[in-house]
């Protein structure tokens, strides 16, 4: 199944997009041929709108037969953005609202928390870094327990320069949280810009990959271009995902001018659909 990430709504309406915007745009998304979309609260202040407005989104998506593939708690990036935020209770204290919204969508089993670039002023020694990593582990563990108790899955999305590092840092975190199951939202643009070996990620993570943000770039700037508009070898990447049995939604993540959204997403869908069906 192909879907759209929140970048669709971000491109159409800006980062203050509302449940009303999503509800109104679902018809166009379905007409383009997508069968899934991702929920997102971009700013913490938007939680109130979504707590009251998500029911309208649920009704319209049910009418169209289009599924919510995951909930991206974008606003939680701040909870992992610097040392002060990391030691705060931000993140776990808001998760109950995220789960309340997601509970309206029975099919929405994935809660994604993005980890942003980590800002710090002073050089870090190993002891300080290990202390920060331990704090991150504790906070992710608390989020994991809350999400697990709601019978959903917690996935992380890793941006370049995150405290966790890249894929190997994610696996280290998984080892420390064992046996709690932690999953991964595979954003191809972030990984490519972070100089990861994109084609090894499916082999390294296997069934831990439960969601996607499929976008392109040229490996030197963290942007979200239409698949096929950058330097990623998509045939090789799709083959790698198929080889490990990935069966989740294939959700496009394209950020572009508002007037080009439907054209870019339609072109991206055709490009990936042709490759997936080879």
N, C-alpha and C positions, 0 to 999 in steps of 0.2 A: 504494500500500500504506500502511495506517495502522499505526503502532506506538506504543510507550510509551517515554518517556524514563526515565532513572534516578530521576526524581522519584516515579514510581510506587512503587519499592522504598523510597525515602527516606520517603515518607508511610506506608507500611505498617509499616516496621521501624526507622526512624530511620537516622542517618547511619553506623551501624556494620553495615549489612546485609551479609550474607555470600553466597558462592556457594550455600550451602545454601538460604538464603531465596529467592534468585532461582530456583533449580531447582524448589522447591516451588510457587512462585507462577506459573510459566510456564503451567501448565494453566489457571488462572483467566484469565490474560491471553488465551490462545487462545479460551477459551469466550466471552469478551466480544466477540470478533470481530477482535482485533488479530492481524496477521501478522508483526509485528516488535517488537523490544525493543532497548534500548541497554545495553551493558556499561558499568560504571563502577567505578573504585576511588576512593572518596571521601577516604580518609586514606592516607598513605604506608605506615603500618603494615599496611594491608590487602593490600599487594602479596603478602605471603607466603601469605595465605589463598587469594588468587586464583590464584597460580602453581600451587598444588596442587589447587584446587577447580574450576577452570574446565572441566576435562574432564567433570565431572558436568553442568554447565550445557550443554555442547556435546551430550552424549548426549541429554539431555531435549529440548532445542530441536529436534534432528534428528528425534526420535520424533514431535514435535508438528507438524513442518513450519513452525516459526516461526524467523525469521531475526534474527541480530544485525546491526543496521543501522549501528552505529558504536560505537567505544570512547571514552568520555569520561574523560580523565585528570584528574579533578577535583582531585586532590591537587597537581597541578603549578601550580595557581593561586599557591601560596606562592612559587614561583620568580620571579614577576613582581609581587609585592605591595608591595615597598619597595626603596629603593636598595641596601641590603645584600644582599637576596635576589637582586636583579637582576644583581649582579656575581659572584655565586656560580656554582658549576657545577651547582646544583640544576636539574633539568629534564632536560637531556641525559643526565645520569648515570643517571637512572631509566628512560629511554625503552626500553632494551633489555628490561626486564621487561614493559613494556606491550606491546611487539611480540611477545614470547614468548607472552603470553596471547592476543593477537589472532590469532596464527598458527593457533590451534586452530579458528578460525571463518573458513573460506575466503571467505565472503560479506562479512565485515566489513572493508571497504576504507578506512574513514574513521577516523582518529584525531583526536579533538577535544581541544584544549587551551584551557581558559577563561582569559581575561585579567581579573583582578579589579580593583577599585578600587585605585589606587596611593596608598599612604600616605607622606607626607613632612612634615617638620616645618618646614623653613625655606622661605621664598619662593624660587621658581626663576626665574632669568634665562634668556634664550634659549640662551645657551651651555651651561648646565647641562642644560636640557631636551633640547637636541640631543644631548648626550653620553649621556643616559639612553636616548633614542630609538635611538641608534646601538648601544648595548649590547643593547637589546631586539631590534633587527634581527639582530644577531649571534647571539643565543641562539635566536631563531625559525629563523634560517638553519641552525643546527646541528641543531635538531629536524627541520627539513624534509629535510635530507640523510639522516638516519637513517631517517625514515619512507619517503622515496622509494626508498631502497635495499631496503626490505622490500616494494616494489611496492604501497604503500598511499598514501593521500592525507592530508596534514595540513590540518586545518581549525581555525580559531580561533573561539572564542565570546567576544564582547566584552560585559563587564558595564559598567554605568554608572560613570563616573569612572576608567576604565582609562587607563593612561599613553598608550596608543596613540590615545586619543580615540575617535571613533565610526567610522562607515562611511568617511568621507573619510580618516581616519588609517589605516584598514585598506588603502585603495587606495594611499596613499603608501607603506606598507610593501611592498605588492605590487610597486610600481614599483622600490623599492630592491633587492628580491630577484630581480627579473627576470633571467634567464628562468625561474627556478624556479617551478613552479605552486603557489600557496598558495590554499587554499579557505576557505569560510565556513560555519559552522553558524549558521543564522538563528534566534536566540532572539527571538521577537516581544515577549515581556515585557520583556527587557532593553532592546531598541531603543525600545519605546514609553515606558518609564520614563525613558530618556535623551533624550527629546524628539526622536528621529529622525523624519523623514518616512517612516513605515513603508511607504507605498505606492510610494515611489521606490526602495527598496532593491533589489527584483528588477531594475529597469531599470539601476541603477548596477553591480550585481555580476553579473548574468546567470548564466553557467554556473559561476561560482565558488561559487554556493550549492549545496552537496552534501548538506546535512542540515538538520534543523529541530528546534526545541523550540517547539511551538505552545501558547502560553498567553496569558492576557488580564490586563489590569489597567486602571486609570483614568488612567494616564500621569503619576502623581505619586508612586508608590511601587513599588519593584521587587519585586512579588509575582507568583506564578504561579497565577492563577485559571483555572478552566475556560473554554475558548473560548466566547464568548457571555455571560460573566458580568462583562465589563468594558466598555470603550468603544471597542475596536478594531472597525473596519468590516470584518468577515471576508469578505463578498462581494467587496468591493473588493480586499482583500489576496490572496485566492485567485485572483481574475481576473488580478492582476498576476503572480503566480507562474506561472499557466498561460500567460500571454502570452509569457514568456521561455523557455518550454519546460522548466520544472522537472519532472524525472522521478524525483526521489528519494523517500525515504520521508517520510510526514507523521506525525511523532511528537509525541504530546501530552505536555505538561509541566504537570502539575497537582500542586500541593502542598496537601494538606488533611489533616484528621484521619484516622487509620487506619480508623475505622469507616465513613468516607464514600468511601474510595478507589474501590471498584468502581462505586458509583453515579455518582460524578463522572466517572470515565473513560468509562463507558457513555454518559452524557449528552453528554460532549464529542465522542465518536466519532460519535454520531448527528447532532449539530449540524454537524460539519465534513463528514461524508459527504453529508448533504443538500445542502450548498452546493457541494461538489466535483462532484456529479453533476447540477447544474442545466444 
